[in-house]
Amino acid sequence: MLLAGDIGGTKTNLALYQSREDIRTPLHEGTLPSGEYATLAALIHAFMGQIDLSGITIERAVFGVAGPVVAGKAKITNLSWQMEERQLEQALNIPSVTLLNDLAAMATAIPQLRSSDLHTLNSGKAAAHGTLAVVAPGTGLGEAVLTWDGAHYRVHPSEGGHVDFAPTNAFEIGMLVYMLEHMSHVSYEHVCSGIGLPNIYAYVRESGLFNEPQWLAEQFAQTKDHNPIIVKAAQGLAAEEHKEPEAICVATLKTFVSILGAEAGNMALKTLATGGIYLGGGIPPRILSFLEDAEFMRAFTAKGRFSAMLADVPVHVILNHKVGLLGAATFGFDL
């Protein structure tokens, strides 16, 4: 019996599996808000409290966590949780607990994804057994790489989302200058994630190019999470009385898409991802119409002499929102 989890800064997906054959149909699964629990162990106990565990012995657990894992220890990047495999084994009474970087978990699932799990932005020309790369804007920005070893794909986690942000046009240069006035380091995560979207919006507003309507300011004042409001307003889905896309939010999302395209192209070059780039995380499936706009692929391929090569790199959006869970479970059964 295997317990698998995809532990994010915002939410946690957990599932209990009986065998590898049931990897897409777990015995039990659930989603809990991460921030409402003091520790990972407390969250898992809450999940297990929802299940009748009589006659069930959990032999192994694998948790994909949003942060680096070193020597069996990890800290969620956007939470205060400290985790250690041996302590979790004792706290949960599970003989074997493995902590896995969340992007490594997501990447582990990539070779198993079906066409129904993906939305293709660029068909390209995938090289047989070519390197694959994942760029995943969710709460934070995760990145990982898969390389072919002659028989299988091997996963390599990274913290590439925290490298220095490199603007590619005058507007983004102005945004970088603006952000450096408020923080000492500006990474891609600060402009290409759930954390980053409000930063872009703040600069777009401060630029004076667009007015912030009163109704939008009032909605922001009523909630801490501005991202759903920005996305819906950009799509003209904010509310019954606001059916037209709001210009300031459209500009914010277009800037986000341009930055995501540029960084996905950077990832393709740095890893020679001739097998394809996969956009994971919670944001891309919600903004497909913006990603299908020509600006994303323009930014992706705008790499000078290597533009033609990047035009051949397939780009897919991962639609399966349980991909991290699927990867954690796959890793557990592979063990």
N, C-alpha and C positions, 0 to 999 in steps of 0.2 A: 504494500500500500504506500503510495507516494503522495506527499503534500507538496504542491508547487505554488509559488507566489510571484507576482509582479508588483514590487513595492515602489510606488511613486511618491513624489512630494505632495501630490494632491489626493490620490486615491490608491487603494491596494486591491488587486484582484487575487483571489485565492481559489484553489480547486483541489479536490481529492480524487486521485486516479487509482484504478485497480490494476490496469495493464497498459502496455504501450498501444495495443490495438484500440483502446478506448480514449486515445489522447485528444480527440476532438469531442468526446462525449463523457466528461468526468462524472463521477458519482454524485459529487456535490460541488457547487461553486458559489461564490458570492463576492460582492464588492463593498468595501468599507472605506470611509473617509480617514485618510492617514493622520491628519492633524488633530483628530479628536482623541488620540490615544498617546499615552506617555512613552510607550515603548512598542517595539515590534511584537514582543512576547505578549503584551496585553492585547494587542489587536488580534493576534492569532488565537488567543484564548477566547476572545469574543466570537470569532468565526466558528471555532470548534464547539462553542456552547450552543450554536444553532443546529448542531448535527447530533443524531443518535449514534454514538460511537460504540455501543455495546457490540462486542464480538469483533471490533475493528482494531487492529494494531498498525499504527503508522510506523513504517520501518525507515523511511528516508524523507527528508525535506530539502527542497532546493528553492532558494529565494533570489530572484533578480532584484537588485537594489540600485537606486539611482545615486550612484557615487562609486568611487574607486574601492576595490577590495584588495587588501594587502595582508598576507599571512593570516587569512581567515577572519579579518576584522574589517569593518566598514562603518561609514557614517553617511547617512542620507544627506546629500548636498544641500537640500532646501528644507531639512527638518533637523531637530536637535538629537535625533536618535543615534546612539552608539550601539553597534551590534558586534557580537563575537560568536563564532560557530559553536565553540565548546559551551559557552554560557547558555546559548539557545537550546542546545541538546538537553541540558539539565532543566532549564525552565519549562520546556515543552515535553520533556520525557520522550524524546525521539532519538534513537541511537545514532543517526547520522544526519547532520545538518550542513548544507553547503551554501555559502553566500557567493553570488555571481553578479558581476556588474550587469545592470539592467539592459544595456545595449548589447552586451555579449549574449544575454538571454534572447533578446530580439533577433540578433543576427543568427543565432543557432537555429531559429525557425525558418529563416529565409529559404533554404533549399526545399522545404516542405510546402511552401505556399502554393496554392492553386491559382488559376487564372481569375477565379471569382474573388480571391483575396486581394487582387491588385487592380489599380487603374493606371493605365500606361499613358504617360505624357509624351514620351519619345520612344518609338519602337527601336530605332537604331539597328546596329548589327552586333549582337552579343557574341563575343569570342567564346569558343568552347572551353569550359573550365577556367574562364577568365576571372580575375579578382572581382569580388563584389564589395560594395561599400554601403553603409547605412548612415543616413543623416536624419536625425529624429528630433524635431522641435516639439516638445511637450511643455511641461512646466519649466524645464531647463532644455538645453540642447545637447543631445547625446550623439556620439559617432562611434562606429566600429567597422572592422574590415574582415572579410573572409577570403582566405587564400587556399588554393587547391594543392594538396600534398601528393597527388598521384592516385589517391583512392577516395579521399573525402575532403570536404571543406573544413578548414580549421579557422576558428574565430579568434580575433585579436581585439580586445577592448581598447578604448582610448579615452582620454579626456580632452579631445580635440575641440570641443565646444567652448573651452576656456582660453583658446589662443587669442591673440590680439585681433580686434576687428580692423579690417582693411577696407575703407570706403573706396568706391569705384567711380563716383561722380561728385560734382560740386555740392549737390544737396546733402549727400552722405558725409562729405568732408565737414560741412557746417554742423551736421548732427554730432559728429565725433568731437568737434571743438566744444559744442554745447555740453555734451555728456562729461567730457574731461573737467569741466568746471564744477561738476557735481560728484565725481568719483575718480579715484586714482588710476583705475584700470578699466578699460572698456573691452570686453571680450565679445565674441560672436553670440554667446548666450545672452548678453545684455541687449542685443538688438534682433535676435532671431529665435525667440522662444516665447512661452507664456509670460516669462519675466520681462522679455524685451519689448513686447508689443506696446505696453503702456509707455515705455521710454520713447519709442518712435512717435506715438501719439502726442506726447508732451512737447517734443521738438516741432512737430508739424503745427501744433497750436501756437507755440512761441514764435514760429517763423512769421506769423502774421499773414500767411498766404490764404488761410481759410478761417472762417468764423466758426466758433463753437456755439451751436444753437442752445438756447436755454433748456429745452427739454432734455438734451443730452447731458448737460451739466447736472441737471437735477437727478437723472438716473445714476450718474457716477457717484453723486453724493449719498445715494441710498444703498450702495453695495461696495464691498472691498474688491471684488473681482470684476474689473472693467472689460476684460477680454471678450466675453460673450456679447456685451453691448456693442463694442467696436465692430466685431465681425458681423453681427446682425444688421447694424446700421449701415455698414458698407454694402451689404447685400439687399438693402431695402426691406428687411424683415424685422425691424426693431419693434414696431407696434402697428396696430390697425391704422392709426392716424399718421404714421410716418412710413409710407409705402415706397417712397423714392430713396435711392441710395444717398447717404449723407456724404458730401464731398470731402470733409475733413477725415472721415473714416475710410473712404475709398483711397485717399492719398496715403494714409497710414498703411493699409493693407498692400497697396502696390509697392510701397517702399520695402515692406517686409518680404514680399515675394521676390523682389529684385535681389535683396541681400541673401535670401535662401538659395536662389539660383546661382549666385556668384560663389557662395560657400560650397554648394553641391559640386560645382565645377572645380573648385579648388580641391575638394576631396577626390574627385575623379583623377585629377592630375597627380596628386601626392601619392595615391595608391595604385595608379594605373588600373583603374576599375573598368577594364574592358568588358567585363561580364554584366555590368549594370550598376546603377545607383538606385537605392531604395529609400524613399522618404517615409519615415515612420513617425511616431509620436501622435498626439491627439489633434494637432492643428491642421496638417495637410488635408485630411479627409473633409474637414469643415470648410475649406476654401478652394475646392476643386475648380470652380469657375475662374478664380483669379490665377490659379496655377496653369490653367489651360490658355491663358492669355499669352501672347507672343513674348511678353517681357521676361517671363521665367526662363525660357530657352535661350533668349538673347543674352541674358546675364550668365546663364550656364556656359554658353559657348564663347563668350567674349574673352578669349584667352590668347589673342594675337596669333602667332604662328601655329598654335595648337587648336584653333577653332574647328577646323575640319575634322580632326580626330575626335573632339568632344561631340560633334554632331552625330557620330556613330555610336555613342554610348547610350544604351537604353536607360530610360528613367521611369521608375514606377512609384506610385503612391500606394502604401500598404493600407488597405481598407479594413482588414481584420483587426478590431480593437483589442483582441485577446492574444495578439502575436507574442507579447512578452511572456505571457503565461504558457503558451504553447512551447516557446523556446525553453523556459525553465523546466517544464515537464520532460521535454525531449532530452535535455541535458541530464536530468535525473535518471531516466531509463537507460541512457547511454553509459552512465556510471556502472 
